[in-house]
Amino acid sequence: MAAVGNGTIMSTGWTLTTGTGTTTPPPTADPRATTGEWQVASITLPNRGIHQTLLRDGRILVIAGSGNDEGNFRAGQFTSHVWNPTTGDMTQIPTPEDMFCAGHVTLPDGRILIQGGTKEWWTPTSGFKGLRSSYVFDPATNRYTKTNDANEGRWYPTLTKLGNGNIWMGGGLSDAAGSHGAHTTEMFNSATSSWLPASQVPQTWTYWGEYPHMFLMGDGRLFYTGAHTFGDQRPGSGSSVYNWLTAQVADVPGLRDKDLRDHAGSVLLPPAQNQRFMIAGGGYIDRGAAPTKSVDVIDMNQANPSWRPAPDLPGPGRQYVNLTNMFDRTVLASNGATGNRTGNISAASIFNPANDTWTTVPADPVGRNYHSMNLLLPDGRVMILGSNPIDGSVEMRVSIYNPPYLFRGTRPTVTSSPATAAYGQSITLETTGNIASASLTSPMSSTHQMDTNSRLVDLPITGTGATRTAVVPTNTSLLPPGPYMLTVLDDKGAVSVARWITIGRQG
């Protein structure tokens, strides 16, 4: 290229040099805008993290109970902490019973319901037994308050929030002798903070397994994806639609590797309006089966839904895989193992539901298998805790994944938004950046590679410039009442820091 005569040379993305006859291309885009990056936090946990919940003020409740330590159980030494990830402060919380392997969920008012845990430690004749005890943790006071007992003891139960704000509970081991599965369905009335008598709850008298992955669908029914923890798969197709109002259960066809979904990951893919679910990986730990890397997806909006194959998880087959819904409507799959609490798999990848593709990203530098947990922070980072290998040790380091959307230029912001909103309400958002979309994401409450209440719901937005109007959906089963993280996404794919908003009933 030659330039002759007077004037100014205008170049876009190129630099002219003299003497060598070469040109230099512009700096490449930050590769982290595609891959993200991991880091290991400087802090270590003061207790064995088994259960974690993001609180409505951005702090994190980390529960160990006995922490899978029989000595702690026999000594009555039970622990939990509230951790502020911004300041690093750790506050120890008096823990009244062994909440190890309990169920937990965020209530409509932002308090946390914890039900069950370990009543009796395993013996060859009686197995583990579950507690009937139930507590509500209040972030405002950092205290547990006891409720009435559940009707049956629970160890590894699932708690799923319904559109009316009540909590469905099923599965887990009871307080009967011999590792007996809990066959009753239970319902927690959030308005009265109490469990209903079993006679007031429609019963299937079926055993759903330990930590069955039971999600609320947009039509109000529940969907069992087939993922669970330990034990045999349910008979039939391995996946079911369950009408809790009528106690009717119907098989859903098409799930591959149905007997290899122990310690699988499953998730309601974002946005929740699409009603698409994914199940990934899993094994059959009790029988030592090699885990699978198969991934299936299903569209429950279809008239006759059936699972269909999706691209496999990158890397080898694995169990203990953590799936995390992220603010840009993608899903992070991280960690796992090839064997029973051994054979860590250092691999991570991002699934894009828009085109059902995987992108391989750097691996968590800390190997994690059984008793690992995942949590999406309000600033958009993903935190991974725990791991309890076969040697009985527990991983106390904390891994942080910085997703690609944190490296796509200046982040948009939500400078003003309401603290509460009703269903169907139009709300005003003051923003910066070229806003493309808005969404609400539930605060995670995870354990054992499971959070059946995790969801991202799109908010339709209108307007231009700094002031936008968003409309809260009217469907309570799509968006159960409670606190959510409100974020916006810009035209570069960058995501704002979340602002908290509580969604409640109209009137």
Buried (B, 14 or more C-beta within 10 A) or exposed (E): EEEEEEEEEEEEEEEEEEEEEEEEEEEEEBEBBEBBBBEEBEEEBBBBBBBBBBBBEBBBBBBBBBBBBEEBBEEEBBBBBBBBBEEEEBEEBEBEBBBBBBBBBBBBBBBBBBBBBBBBBEEEEBBBBBBBBBBBBBBEEBEBEEBBBBBBBBBBBBBBBBBBBBBBBBBBBBBBEEBBBBBBBBBBBBEEBBBBEBEEBEEBEBBBBBBBBBBBBBBBBBBBBBBBBBBEBBEBBBBBBBBBEEBEBEBBEBBBBBBBBBBBBBBBBBBBBBBBBBBBBBBBBEEEBEBBBBBBBBBBEEEEBBBEEBBBBBBBBBBBBBBBBBBBBBBBBBBBBBBBBEBBBBBBBBBBBEEBEBBEBBBBEBBBBBBBBBBBBBBBBBBBBBBBBEEEEBBBBBBBBBBBBBBBEEBBBBEEBBEEBBBEBEBEBEBBBEBBBBBBBBBBBBBBBBBBBBBBBBBEBEEEEEEBBBBBBEBBBBBBBBBBBBBBBBEBBBBBBBBBBBBBEEE
